[in-house]
Amino acid sequence: MSFFVYLLISLNKKKKISYVGYTKDLKERLKLHNTSKGAKFTKGKKWIMIYNKRYKTKSIAMKEEYKLKKNYKKRKVIKDNYLKLNEKTS
């Protein structure tokens, strides 16, 4: 079974808020976040998934999730790259 670490951003405000998590099912997890049934932090916002990475075990995914949550520079790089690509295609 595979587990994923993912990064979401909210497009509701001028400041792009991000959220990092892990899951077995990316589609279902995003659906839960967007219907305010996911994490408390994500309630009431519209989220899009801009990054995900697959891991073999839950333990490894949880460790990598923790690292990404604490690494604000890497999160900013991922967000900025996504936003730049999105501007070019708009």
C-alpha positions in Angstrom: 0.0 0.0 0.0 1.2 3.5 -0.8 1.0 6.7 1.2 1.3 10.2 -0.1 2.5 13.5 1.3 0.7 16.5 -0.2 0.7 20.2 -0.2 -2.5 22.3 -0.7 -2.9 26.0 -1.2 -6.0 28.1 -0.7 -6.9 30.5 -3.4 -9.5 32.4 -1.4 -7.3 35.2 -0.2 -4.5 37.4 -1.5 -2.1 35.6 0.7 -1.8 32.0 -0.5 -2.1 29.8 2.6 -0.7 26.3 2.5 -1.4 23.0 4.2 0.7 19.8 4.4 -0.7 16.4 5.1 -0.4 12.7 4.4 -3.0 10.2 3.2 -3.6 6.9 1.4 -6.2 8.4 -1.0 -5.4 11.8 -2.5 -8.8 12.4 -4.2 -10.8 11.5 -1.1 -8.6 13.6 1.1 -8.9 16.7 -1.1 -12.6 16.2 -1.2 -12.8 16.1 2.6 -10.7 19.3 2.9 -13.0 21.1 0.4 -16.2 20.0 2.2 -14.9 21.1 5.6 -14.6 17.6 6.9 -10.8 17.4 6.7 -8.4 19.0 9.2 -9.7 21.8 11.4 -7.3 24.3 9.8 -8.7 23.7 6.3 -12.3 24.3 7.1 -14.2 27.0 5.1 -11.6 27.4 2.4 -11.3 26.1 -1.2 -8.1 24.1 -1.6 -6.2 22.8 -4.6 -3.4 20.2 -4.5 -0.2 21.5 -6.0 2.3 18.8 -4.9 2.2 15.2 -3.9 4.8 12.5 -3.5 4.3 8.7 -3.0 6.0 6.7 -0.2 6.0 2.9 0.4 5.0 3.0 4.1 2.9 5.1 6.4 5.9 5.6 8.7 8.1 7.1 6.0 5.2 9.3 4.8 4.6 10.7 8.3 8.3 11.5 8.7 8.4 13.2 5.3 5.2 15.1 6.1 6.8 16.4 9.3 9.9 17.5 7.4 7.8 19.4 4.8 5.6 21.0 7.4 8.7 22.5 9.1 10.6 23.4 5.9 8.9 26.7 5.0 11.5 27.5 2.4 10.7 24.4 0.4 7.0 25.0 0.8 7.5 28.5 -0.6 9.5 27.3 -3.5 6.7 24.7 -4.4 4.0 27.4 -4.1 6.0 30.0 -6.1 6.7 27.5 -8.9 3.1 26.5 -9.1 1.9 30.1 -9.2 4.4 31.0 -11.9 3.3 28.1 -14.0 -0.3 29.0 -13.4 0.2 32.6 -14.5 1.8 31.5 -17.8 -1.1 29.3 -18.7 -3.8 31.8 -17.7 
